[in-house]
């Protein structure tokens, strides 16, 4: 599952797309790509990407097995859950990964209202936290007051306002 990123330079929208598309757009900008903010559209959180391209990143890797990002954490389940997991092919960890992946695939059709509110909140805090109307916009967002949300952002640059509305859309239609 690829994530969608959006890049802003100050008040200007630069690019939206998967990581490779955004990287290409930023590399085309040359030195101007230094003062950018990148956001993961599913969470609204600010992210960083490697602008060195594929070859530099590949050269940096060492020999041996690649790191897969596996994290060991504790899971608390009832005995009947452990019993069921023990009967599944691949064991408990593989079964839990399959269940989580299936749930994520089902949830990608439309984000939950809470996830949309949180994504819009994270985006707005990073890029517009010092703008007038920010606090009123956040209150309206969590109250699911679309008119108040849009009104509070009326004086903002259109790229920022439109992206915040797009991120929070699922909160207003639910």
C-alpha positions in Angstrom: 0.0 0.0 0.0 1.6 3.3 -1.1 1.2 6.4 0.8 0.2 9.7 -0.7 2.4 12.7 0.1 1.8 16.4 -0.3 4.6 19.0 -0.4 4.2 22.7 0.4 6.7 25.5 0.1 5.4 28.2 2.5 1.8 28.9 1.3 2.2 27.2 -2.0 1.2 23.7 -2.9 4.1 22.0 -4.8 3.1 18.4 -5.4 0.9 15.5 -4.4 1.5 11.9 -5.2 3.3 8.8 -4.1 6.8 9.1 -2.7 8.5 8.6 -6.1 6.3 11.3 -7.8 6.9 13.8 -5.0 10.6 13.1 -5.0 10.8 13.7 -8.7 9.0 17.0 -8.4 11.3 18.1 -5.5 14.4 17.1 -7.3 13.3 19.1 -10.4 13.1 22.2 -8.1 16.8 22.0 -7.3 18.1 24.1 -4.4 14.6 25.6 -3.9 13.5 22.2 -2.4 15.2 22.9 0.9 12.4 25.0 2.5 9.6 22.5 2.0 7.2 20.8 4.3 6.0 17.3 3.3 2.9 15.7 4.7 1.5 12.1 4.7 -2.0 12.6 3.6 -3.4 9.6 5.5 -2.2 11.0 8.9 -1.6 14.7 8.2 1.8 14.4 9.9 4.9 15.9 8.6 7.4 13.5 7.0 10.8 13.5 5.5 12.0 11.6 2.4 15.4 10.8 1.1 16.0 13.2 -1.9 19.3 11.5 -2.8 17.4 9.1 -5.2 17.5 5.4 -5.5 21.3 4.8 -6.1 22.6 6.7 -3.2 20.2 5.0 -0.8 21.1 1.6 -2.3 24.9 2.3 -1.9 24.3 3.1 1.8 22.9 -0.4 2.6 25.3 -3.0 4.0 25.6 -6.7 3.4 23.2 -9.2 4.9 19.6 -9.4 5.5 17.6 -6.1 5.0 15.9 -4.6 8.1 12.2 -5.2 7.7 11.1 -2.9 10.5 9.7 -5.7 12.6 8.9 -4.6 16.2 8.4 -6.9 19.1 5.6 -5.8 21.4 3.3 -7.4 23.9 -0.2 -8.4 22.9 -2.8 -9.3 25.6 -5.4 -11.8 24.6 -7.9 -14.1 26.3 -7.0 -17.8 26.4 -9.7 -18.6 23.7 -7.9 -16.1 21.4 -4.5 -17.7 21.9 -6.1 -21.1 21.3 -7.6 -20.0 18.0 -4.3 -18.3 16.9 -2.4 -21.5 17.6 -4.5 -23.4 15.1 -3.8 -20.9 12.3 -1.2 -21.6 9.6 2.0 -19.6 10.1 1.5 -19.1 13.9 0.2 -16.2 15.9 2.4 -13.4 14.5 1.7 -14.3 10.9 -2.1 -14.5 11.5 -2.1 -11.2 13.4 -0.2 -9.6 10.5 -2.8 -11.0 8.0 -5.7 -9.7 10.1 -4.2 -6.3 10.4 -3.4 -6.0 6.7 -7.0 -7.1 5.8 -8.4 -4.5 8.2 -6.2 -1.8 6.7 -7.3 -2.7 3.2 -10.9 -2.5 4.1 -10.4 0.8 5.8 -8.7 2.5 2.9 -11.9 3.0 0.9 -12.9 5.8 3.2 -11.1 7.1 6.3 -12.9 7.1 9.6 -14.2 10.5 10.7 -11.8 10.5 13.6 -8.8 9.7 11.4 -9.8 12.5 9.0 -10.2 15.0 11.9 -6.8 14.0 13.3 -5.1 14.2 9.8 -6.5 17.7 9.2 -5.5 18.7 12.8 -1.9 17.5 12.4 -1.6 19.2 9.0 -3.1 22.5 10.2 -1.0 22.6 13.3 2.3 22.2 11.4 1.5 24.6 8.6 -1.0 27.0 10.0 -0.8 26.9 13.8 0.1 30.6 14.0 -2.5 31.9 11.5 -5.6 33.8 12.6 -8.6 31.6 12.9 -6.5 28.4 13.6 -8.1 27.7 17.0 -11.6 28.4 15.7 -11.0 26.1 12.8 -9.8 23.3 15.1 -12.9 23.7 17.3 -15.2 23.6 14.3 -13.4 20.6 12.9 -13.9 18.5 16.0 -17.4 19.8 16.3 -18.0 18.6 12.7 -19.2 22.2 11.8 -18.1 22.4 8.2 -19.4 26.0 7.7 -17.5 27.1 10.8 -14.4 25.2 9.7 -14.4 26.9 6.3 -15.3 30.3 7.7 -12.4 30.2 10.2 -9.9 29.5 7.4 -11.4 32.0 4.9 -8.4 34.3 5.1 -5.8 31.5 4.6 -4.0 30.8 1.4 -6.2 28.7 -0.8 -3.7 25.8 -1.1 -3.5 25.4 2.6 -7.3 25.9 3.1 -8.2 23.4 0.3 -5.9 20.7 1.6 -7.1 21.0 5.1 -10.7 20.7 3.9 -9.8 17.7 1.7 -8.1 16.0 4.7 -11.0 16.6 7.0 -13.7 15.7 4.4 -14.7 12.4 5.9 -15.4 14.1 9.3 -18.2 16.2 7.7 -19.8 13.5 5.5 -20.2 10.9 8.3 
